[in-house]
Amino acid sequence: MEYVRDPLEIEKKSFEIIEGHVDRGKFDEKEWAIVRRVIHSVADFEYAGIMDFSEEAVEAGLAAMRRGCRIVTDTRMVEAGINRKALEAAGCVVKCYVDYPDVAAKSRELSITRAMASIMAAAQDGGGGIFAIGNAPTALFKLLELAEEGRIKPDLVIGVPVGFVGAAESKEALVASGIPYIVAWGRRGGSTMAVAIVNALLYMLKDENGKICRKG
Amino acid sequence: MEYVRDPLEIEKKSFEIIEGHVDRGKFDEKEWAIVRRVIHSVADFEYAGIMDFSEEAVEAGLAAMRRGCRIVTDTRMVEAGINRKALEAAGCVVKCYVDYPDVAAKSRELSITRAMASIMAAAQDGGGGIFAIGNAPTALFKLLELAEEGRIKPDLVIGVPVGFVGAAESKEALVASGIPYIVAWGRRGGSTMAVAIVNALLYMLKDENGKICRKG
């Protein structure tokens, strides 16, 4: 069968298609590198229209990564998708608390989602870091509650939970919170999108350091 | 903040919203259970219009699962998203070969994607099973080549790779192959979708067995 087999060629061709179809618009160069990787990951040009960044959000994320921050995810899918080599090169770690033994017990006890209980565990385990919420609106709501109470201090929140119940509202609450954010407005989002955003930030850091690393 | 915290209530509400917006249309009851879970996962009604099933695809998948088949995925994200409890209850296993030591070496040697090399490893490791391709069109192309050569005999292919380069074409090739399939036409798809389809099948099996298991 005839098809492109070289991973770098596939990515290059994909980025050319995106650049040919979508205008960079309001995004600066670094924001656009993130938006472009999201579009590449979901194969949907419309995502350019729903993405938004707080001022200096990208810089806040990069600064945290330069300090070797933790990246907290709400699902194991997001954890699994983050490029390990780029992560290690940055000296960062991914933490996903949903499978911690206490978390399931806590969620049953309180009749809350495991995602919420996992963010409570993240707060107990330290205050800062980048939070990549790609699945559960409840995780984002809980994060904002804990931040309001001063029990958690995110450097950046990647707020792209998905769903018909609460997703849009959770992002509006994030944008109103004053915490640096990258969001996708409305009900769309997802693990793939969260991963694309984290990896785009990690790749920027690699490029800064003059190394090249791409996921095959 | 005011939001729904109970995971079962969230899923119930979400399914009600979907049933209120999308007509079951051409899908039978089991196909619809799958389509509905996909829409729930991506929060996009349009996916009802791009999903397609070969005749008896669902039964082929369930029959393989009843035999405790392997479920081969093209990415660790899909592997991570599959419900472990439902998987274990079915006696099935998930196999993702992309991180196997030989796979990276083979992909570099041949200038092919790691996803392609992972499917070659899957062929060496046995012939059958359910293949859930949620990311790389090249993995689906390679799978079809190996099937044509008789080196792999999938019970069901969940063909939902995503992307601008080859995704649509790879699905057309799958549908023409005669292998039982579940696809999303065009360039859309993704890990989340592959996971939703596999989990929907596993939940059907659990319901058959009179047990209840849902991911929190």
Interface residues (C-beta under 8 A of the other chain):
Chain A: M1 Y3 V4 R5 D6 P7 I10 K13 S14 I17 I18 H40 S41 V42 A43 D44 T75 R76 M77 E79 A80 G81 A104 S107 L110 S111 I112 T113 R114 A115 M116 P137 T138 F141 L144 E145 V162 G163 F164 V165 G166 A167 E169 S170 A173 R187 R188 G189 G190 S191 T192 V195 G216
Chain B: M1 Y3 V4 R5 D6 P7 I10 K13 S14 I17 I18 H40 S41 V42 A43 D44 T75 R76 M77 E79 A80 G81 A104 S107 L110 S111 I112 T113 R114 A115 M116 P137 T138 F141 L144 E145 V162 G163 F164 V165 G166 A167 E169 S170 A173 R187 R188 G189 G190 S191 T192 V195 G216
